[in-house]
Amino acid sequence: MAASDAGLRTLGVRVVDQGFWSLGFFAFTLTAGLALDIPMFAAVSVGTAIGAIAVGAARAWAINAPVIVAGRAGVAPEAAIDLVSSRKGAVAFAGVAAAVTGGWTAADGAIAAAVSIAALCALVVLADVPRQVLVIRGRYRQSAAISVTYAVLGGATGVAVASGTAAGLVVPLWCATLLVLTVMGVILCGRAESGPDPLSNQGTRVSFAWRMTAEALYLGIGSQVSTLILFLVNDDVATAGIRYAYTLVFAPAFVVVQGIQPLVIKHVARVAPEGPKAVVGVGVAWSVGVTAAVLVCGSSGALLLATVSADAGPAVALDYLLPVGIAIVSGQVFEVALLAARMFTEPETAHRIRIASVLLDVGSQAIGVTVGGAMGLVVALVVVGVARTAVSAVVLVATPRWVARHRVADEAAL
């Protein structure tokens, strides 16, 4: 009973943590959407989208790969994180993301705006990684303290902009807030200590790390390609609509998903020695929970947006709720299916599956926009989302059988 209560408290703290983090992002996004014109908000959306891609890559390198290798090796996830590597990775990915964002948004000649958005993109990455380190190490309350600070400063910025005190300063204030969060995270993580690496003799560590980092880049491009393509073809309304759907309507679902997801990865790493059926059981439960959360958010969001004036910025999200909802569900189901496969197969297996999925994403969405504009994109998102969910179900079902066959083959070879 005590263990169950502790687990519930951990889940509660993580949901509150992610809730405040999402609230901070929500506050800044909403303030930017109301204070900026659509072209500038679309540019900010591109900056945060590229930042999200870099965040995924940094997490894969510094967090997820070491935890998965630890699970395969029977090492506790908390002992898998190397602070030096995580910080170097965060800086590297932040720098690349800032360069890409600056070059992308400076194409129209607005250099000052491009610099500020590039800085925002970099700080999105730098502020995220220390929180993830704290979460994996079980220091949930310290991570929550950072998130509460984000929410408070985001709300204060919204009030200041609405009152006219900080009109036109949304992006600089957002950057300043993320810088504060980064410093807090680095301080709370503490100094990097030298010592024996419990995974130093694991030959698959680097193999997993670089493949998962590459996969995170593929995934990020695939998940954000709709926003980037629409921005590239100057469809600012559709760009804003998709971003509003992700960051406003489905924000509560992301609170649950992003809050609990690191715990799911840790739990999978812990139960992996019990065999593939235990891992698949976690995957099925997670898939059902994510689907329920997205359904509640999507239906509630549709009802609320139907009452909003068509002239209001968030109203443009109404046409994109279905494709975005399907994309979120299919993406999460696919992730947990790959996680299950990754615990028992060679690194290249999941890598190949990821490449095929992203190629399908990019190709279908590019063709959809080229042929049918925004409506073509909607059709592509729905069709690919349904197909990805079906493939994920097959992977979950097939993983225990694949492991059983290979164990029999290995025993016969001996």
C-alpha positions as CSV (number, residue, x, y, z in Angstrom):
1,M,0.0,0.0,0.0
2,A,2.8,2.4,0.9
3,A,4.5,1.7,-2.5
4,S,1.2,2.3,-4.3
5,D,0.7,5.6,-2.4
6,A,4.3,6.7,-3.3
7,G,3.6,5.9,-6.9
8,L,0.5,7.9,-7.0
9,R,2.2,10.8,-5.3
10,T,5.0,10.6,-7.9
11,L,2.4,10.6,-10.7
12,G,0.7,13.6,-9.1
13,V,3.9,15.6,-8.8
14,R,4.8,14.8,-12.4
15,V,1.4,15.8,-13.8
16,V,1.5,19.0,-11.7
17,D,5.1,19.6,-12.9
18,Q,4.2,19.2,-16.5
19,G,1.0,21.1,-16.0
20,F,2.8,24.2,-14.8
21,W,5.4,23.8,-17.6
22,S,2.7,23.6,-20.2
23,L,0.9,26.5,-18.6
24,G,4.0,28.6,-18.9
25,F,4.3,27.7,-22.6
26,F,0.6,28.2,-23.0
27,A,0.8,31.7,-21.5
28,F,3.6,32.8,-23.7
29,T,2.0,31.2,-26.8
30,L,-1.3,32.8,-26.2
31,T,0.2,36.2,-25.4
32,A,2.3,36.0,-28.6
33,G,-0.8,35.0,-30.6
34,L,-2.8,37.9,-29.3
35,A,0.0,40.5,-29.4
36,L,1.7,39.7,-32.7
37,D,0.4,39.8,-36.2
38,I,-0.1,36.4,-37.9
39,P,3.1,36.5,-40.0
40,M,5.2,37.2,-36.9
41,F,3.3,34.6,-34.8
42,A,3.9,32.1,-37.7
43,A,7.6,32.8,-37.5
44,V,7.6,32.3,-33.8
45,S,5.8,29.1,-34.3
46,V,8.5,27.9,-36.7
47,G,11.2,28.8,-34.1
48,T,9.5,26.8,-31.4
49,A,8.8,24.0,-33.8
50,I,12.5,23.7,-34.7
51,G,13.3,24.0,-31.0
52,A,11.0,21.0,-30.3
53,I,12.9,19.0,-32.9
54,A,16.2,19.9,-31.2
55,V,14.7,19.1,-27.8
56,G,13.8,15.6,-29.0
57,A,17.4,15.0,-30.3
58,A,19.0,16.3,-27.0
59,R,16.7,14.1,-24.9
60,A,17.5,11.1,-27.0
61,W,21.2,11.6,-26.7
62,A,21.4,12.6,-23.0
63,I,18.4,10.9,-21.5
64,N,16.5,8.2,-23.4
65,A,19.4,6.2,-24.9
66,P,21.3,5.8,-21.6
67,V,18.1,4.8,-19.8
68,I,17.3,2.1,-22.4
69,V,20.8,0.7,-22.4
70,A,20.7,0.7,-18.6
71,G,17.5,-1.3,-18.7
72,R,19.0,-3.8,-21.1
73,A,22.0,-4.2,-18.8
74,G,20.1,-4.4,-15.6
75,V,21.4,-1.0,-14.3
76,A,19.1,1.4,-12.5
77,P,17.9,4.2,-14.7
78,E,18.9,6.8,-12.1
79,A,22.5,5.8,-12.5
80,A,22.5,6.1,-16.3
81,I,22.7,9.9,-16.8
82,D,26.0,11.6,-17.3
83,L,25.8,15.4,-16.6
84,V,28.7,16.4,-18.8
85,S,27.4,14.5,-21.8
86,S,23.9,15.9,-21.3
87,R,25.1,19.5,-21.0
88,K,27.4,19.2,-24.1
89,G,24.5,17.7,-26.1
90,A,22.1,20.4,-25.0
91,V,24.5,23.2,-26.1
92,A,25.3,21.5,-29.4
93,F,21.7,20.9,-30.4
94,A,20.7,24.4,-29.2
95,G,23.4,26.0,-31.4
96,V,22.4,24.0,-34.5
97,A,18.7,24.8,-33.9
98,A,19.4,28.5,-33.5
99,A,21.4,28.6,-36.7
100,V,18.7,26.8,-38.7
101,T,15.9,29.0,-37.2
102,G,17.8,32.2,-37.8
103,G,18.5,31.3,-41.4
104,W,14.9,30.2,-42.0
105,T,13.2,33.2,-40.5
106,A,15.7,35.7,-42.0
107,A,14.7,34.8,-45.5
108,D,12.3,37.8,-45.7
109,G,15.0,40.2,-44.5
110,A,13.8,40.8,-41.0
111,I,17.2,40.3,-39.3
112,A,16.3,41.6,-35.9
113,A,13.3,39.4,-35.6
114,A,15.2,36.4,-36.9
115,V,17.9,36.9,-34.2
116,S,15.3,37.1,-31.4
117,I,13.5,34.0,-32.6
118,A,16.7,32.1,-33.0
119,A,17.6,32.9,-29.4
120,L,14.2,31.7,-28.3
121,C,14.7,28.4,-30.2
122,A,18.1,27.8,-28.5
123,L,16.8,28.6,-25.1
124,V,13.8,26.2,-25.5
125,V,16.5,23.4,-25.8
126,L,18.7,24.6,-23.0
127,A,15.9,25.0,-20.5
128,D,14.5,21.5,-21.2
129,V,17.4,19.1,-20.6
130,P,18.2,19.9,-17.0
131,R,14.5,19.2,-16.1
132,Q,14.7,15.9,-17.8
133,V,17.8,15.0,-15.9
134,L,16.1,15.8,-12.6
135,V,13.1,13.7,-13.5
136,I,15.1,10.6,-14.4
137,R,17.1,11.0,-11.2
138,G,13.8,11.0,-9.2
139,R,14.1,14.7,-8.1
140,Y,10.5,15.5,-9.1
141,R,9.9,18.4,-6.7
142,Q,12.9,20.3,-8.0
143,S,11.8,19.8,-11.5
144,A,8.3,21.1,-10.5
145,A,9.9,24.2,-9.0
146,I,11.3,25.1,-12.4
147,S,7.9,24.6,-14.0
148,V,6.1,26.7,-11.4
149,T,8.6,29.5,-12.1
150,Y,7.8,29.2,-15.9
151,A,4.1,29.5,-15.3
152,V,4.4,32.4,-12.9
153,L,6.6,34.4,-15.3
154,G,4.5,33.5,-18.3
155,G,1.4,34.8,-16.5
156,A,3.1,37.9,-15.4
157,T,4.2,38.5,-19.0
158,G,0.7,38.1,-20.3
159,V,-0.6,40.6,-17.8
160,A,2.2,43.1,-18.6
161,V,1.5,42.8,-22.3
162,A,-2.3,43.1,-21.9
163,S,-1.9,46.2,-19.8
164,G,0.4,47.8,-22.4
165,T,3.4,47.9,-20.1
166,A,5.4,45.5,-22.2
167,A,3.8,45.7,-25.6
168,G,6.0,44.4,-28.3
169,L,8.3,42.6,-25.9
170,V,6.8,39.2,-25.9
171,V,9.7,37.3,-27.5
172,P,12.5,39.1,-25.5
173,L,10.6,38.4,-22.2
174,W,10.1,34.8,-23.3
175,C,13.8,34.4,-23.9
176,A,14.6,36.0,-20.5
177,T,12.3,33.6,-18.8
178,L,13.8,30.6,-20.4
179,L,17.3,31.8,-19.5
180,V,16.2,32.0,-15.9
181,L,14.8,28.4,-16.1
182,T,18.1,27.2,-17.6
183,V,20.2,28.6,-14.8
184,M,17.8,27.1,-12.2
185,G,18.1,23.7,-13.8
186,V,21.8,23.7,-14.0
187,I,22.1,24.8,-10.3
188,L,19.6,22.1,-9.2
189,C,21.3,19.4,-11.2
190,G,24.6,20.1,-9.3
191,R,28.1,19.7,-10.4
192,A,29.2,16.9,-12.7
193,E,31.1,14.3,-10.6
194,S,33.8,12.0,-12.1
195,G,33.6,8.4,-11.2
196,P,33.1,4.9,-12.7
197,D,30.5,4.8,-15.5
198,P,28.1,1.8,-14.8
199,L,27.5,1.6,-18.6
200,S,31.1,2.0,-19.6
201,N,31.5,-1.6,-20.8
202,Q,28.2,-1.6,-22.7
203,G,29.2,-1.8,-26.4
204,T,25.7,-0.8,-27.5
205,R,25.6,2.5,-25.7
206,V,27.1,4.7,-28.5
207,S,25.2,2.7,-31.1
208,F,21.9,3.3,-29.3
209,A,22.7,7.0,-28.6
210,W,23.6,8.1,-32.1
211,R,20.7,6.1,-33.7
212,M,18.2,7.4,-31.2
213,T,19.4,10.9,-31.7
214,A,19.1,10.5,-35.5
215,E,15.7,9.0,-34.9
216,A,14.7,12.0,-32.8
217,L,15.7,14.3,-35.6
218,Y,13.7,12.2,-38.1
219,L,10.7,12.2,-35.8
220,G,11.0,15.9,-35.1
221,I,11.1,16.7,-38.8
222,G,8.2,14.4,-39.5
223,S,6.0,15.8,-36.7
224,Q,6.8,19.4,-37.5
225,V,7.0,19.1,-41.3
226,S,3.4,20.3,-41.7
227,T,4.1,23.6,-40.0
228,L,7.3,24.1,-41.8
229,I,5.8,23.3,-45.3
230,L,2.8,25.6,-44.7
231,F,5.1,28.4,-43.5
232,L,7.3,27.9,-46.6
233,V,4.4,28.2,-49.0
234,N,3.2,31.3,-47.0
235,D,-0.1,29.7,-45.7
236,D,0.1,31.7,-42.4
237,V,-3.5,30.9,-41.5
238,A,-3.0,27.1,-41.7
239,T,0.3,27.4,-39.9
240,A,-1.2,29.2,-37.0
241,G,-4.2,26.9,-37.0
242,I,-2.1,23.8,-36.6
243,R,0.1,25.4,-33.9
244,Y,-3.0,26.6,-32.0
245,A,-4.4,23.0,-32.1
246,Y,-1.2,21.6,-30.7
247,T,-0.3,24.2,-28.1
248,L,-3.8,25.3,-27.0
249,V,-6.5,22.8,-27.6
250,F,-4.5,19.7,-26.8
251,A,-2.4,21.3,-24.1
252,P,-4.1,19.3,-21.3
253,A,-3.4,16.0,-23.1
254,F,0.2,17.0,-23.5
255,V,0.3,17.7,-19.7
256,V,-0.6,14.1,-19.0
257,V,1.5,12.6,-21.9
258,Q,4.7,14.6,-21.3
259,G,4.4,14.4,-17.5
260,I,4.1,10.6,-17.3
261,Q,6.1,9.6,-20.4
262,P,9.5,9.8,-18.6
263,L,8.1,7.5,-15.9
264,V,6.8,5.1,-18.6
265,I,10.4,4.9,-20.1
266,K,11.8,4.3,-16.6
267,H,9.2,1.7,-15.8
268,V,9.8,-0.1,-19.1
269,A,13.5,-0.2,-18.3
270,R,12.8,-1.7,-14.9
271,V,10.3,-4.4,-16.2
272,A,12.3,-5.4,-19.3
273,P,14.2,-8.2,-17.4
274,E,10.7,-9.8,-16.9
275,G,10.4,-10.3,-20.6
276,P,8.6,-8.7,-23.6
277,K,5.1,-9.4,-22.4
278,A,5.6,-7.2,-19.4
279,V,6.8,-4.4,-21.7
280,V,4.0,-4.8,-24.2
281,G,1.5,-4.7,-21.3
282,V,2.8,-1.3,-20.3
283,G,2.6,-0.2,-24.0
284,V,-1.0,-1.2,-24.3
285,A,-2.0,0.6,-21.1
286,W,-0.2,3.7,-22.2
287,S,-1.8,3.7,-25.6
288,V,-5.3,3.5,-24.1
289,G,-4.6,6.3,-21.7
290,V,-3.2,8.6,-24.4
291,T,-6.2,8.0,-26.7
292,A,-8.6,8.8,-23.9
293,A,-6.8,12.0,-23.0
294,V,-6.8,13.2,-26.7
295,L,-10.4,12.4,-27.2
296,V,-11.5,14.4,-24.2
297,C,-9.3,17.4,-25.2
298,G,-10.4,17.3,-28.8
299,S,-14.1,17.1,-28.1
300,S,-14.0,19.8,-25.4
301,G,-11.8,22.0,-27.7
302,A,-14.3,21.7,-30.6
303,L,-17.2,22.7,-28.4
304,L,-15.3,25.7,-27.0
305,L,-13.9,26.9,-30.4
306,A,-17.4,26.7,-31.8
307,T,-18.4,29.6,-29.5
308,V,-15.3,31.8,-30.4
309,S,-15.6,34.6,-32.9
310,A,-14.2,33.7,-36.3
311,D,-12.1,36.8,-36.1
312,A,-10.2,35.6,-33.0
313,G,-6.8,33.9,-33.7
314,P,-7.5,30.6,-31.9
315,A,-10.7,30.0,-34.0
316,V,-8.5,28.9,-37.0
317,A,-7.6,25.7,-35.0
318,L,-11.1,24.3,-35.4
319,D,-10.5,22.9,-38.9
320,Y,-7.3,21.1,-37.7
321,L,-8.5,19.3,-34.5
322,L,-9.2,15.9,-36.1
323,P,-5.9,15.5,-38.0
324,V,-3.8,16.9,-35.2
325,G,-5.6,14.6,-32.7
326,I,-5.0,11.6,-34.8
327,A,-1.4,12.6,-35.3
328,I,-0.8,12.8,-31.6
329,V,-2.4,9.4,-30.8
330,S,-0.7,7.6,-33.6
331,G,2.7,9.2,-32.7
332,Q,2.4,8.1,-29.0
333,V,1.3,4.6,-29.9
334,F,4.1,4.3,-32.4
335,E,6.6,5.5,-29.8
336,V,5.7,3.0,-27.2
337,A,5.7,0.2,-29.8
338,L,9.2,1.2,-30.8
339,L,10.2,1.3,-27.2
340,A,9.0,-2.2,-26.7
341,A,10.9,-3.4,-29.7
342,R,14.0,-1.5,-28.8
343,M,14.4,-3.2,-25.5
344,F,14.8,-6.6,-27.2
345,T,16.1,-6.1,-30.7
346,E,19.2,-4.7,-32.2
347,P,19.5,-0.8,-32.5
348,E,19.2,-0.9,-36.3
349,T,15.8,-2.5,-36.2
350,A,14.0,0.4,-34.6
351,H,16.1,2.8,-36.6
352,R,14.9,1.3,-39.9
353,I,11.3,1.4,-38.8
354,R,11.7,5.0,-37.8
355,I,13.2,6.0,-41.2
356,A,10.3,4.3,-43.0
357,S,7.8,6.1,-40.8
358,V,9.3,9.5,-41.3
359,L,9.8,9.1,-45.0
360,L,6.1,8.3,-45.2
361,D,5.3,11.4,-43.1
362,V,7.3,13.8,-45.1
363,G,6.4,12.4,-48.5
364,S,2.7,12.2,-47.8
365,Q,2.5,15.7,-46.3
366,A,4.5,17.3,-49.0
367,I,2.4,15.7,-51.7
368,G,-0.8,16.6,-49.8
369,V,0.1,20.3,-49.6
370,T,1.3,20.4,-53.2
371,V,-1.9,18.8,-54.5
372,G,-4.5,20.1,-52.2
373,G,-3.0,22.8,-50.0
374,A,-4.2,22.8,-46.4
375,M,-7.0,20.3,-47.1
376,G,-4.5,18.0,-48.8
377,L,-2.4,18.2,-45.6
378,V,-5.5,17.3,-43.5
379,V,-6.1,14.2,-45.6
380,A,-2.5,13.1,-45.4
381,L,-2.3,13.5,-41.6
382,V,-5.4,11.4,-41.1
383,V,-4.5,8.6,-43.5
384,V,-0.9,8.3,-42.3
385,G,-2.0,8.5,-38.7
386,V,-4.4,5.6,-39.1
387,A,-1.8,3.6,-40.9
388,R,0.9,4.3,-38.3
389,T,-1.5,3.2,-35.5
390,A,-2.1,-0.1,-37.3
391,V,1.6,-0.7,-37.8
392,S,2.3,0.0,-34.1
393,A,-0.3,-2.5,-33.1
394,V,1.4,-5.1,-35.2
395,V,4.8,-4.3,-33.7
396,L,3.4,-4.7,-30.1
397,V,1.8,-8.0,-31.0
398,A,4.9,-9.3,-32.9
399,T,7.6,-8.3,-30.4
400,P,7.0,-11.2,-27.9
401,R,6.8,-13.7,-30.7
402,W,10.0,-12.4,-32.3
403,V,11.9,-12.6,-29.0
404,A,10.6,-16.1,-28.4
405,R,11.8,-17.3,-31.8
406,H,15.2,-15.8,-31.5
407,R,15.7,-17.3,-28.0
408,V,14.8,-20.7,-29.3
409,A,17.3,-20.2,-32.2
410,D,20.0,-19.0,-29.9
411,E,19.5,-22.0,-27.5
412,A,19.6,-24.4,-30.5
413,A,22.8,-22.8,-31.7
414,L,24.4,-23.4,-28.3
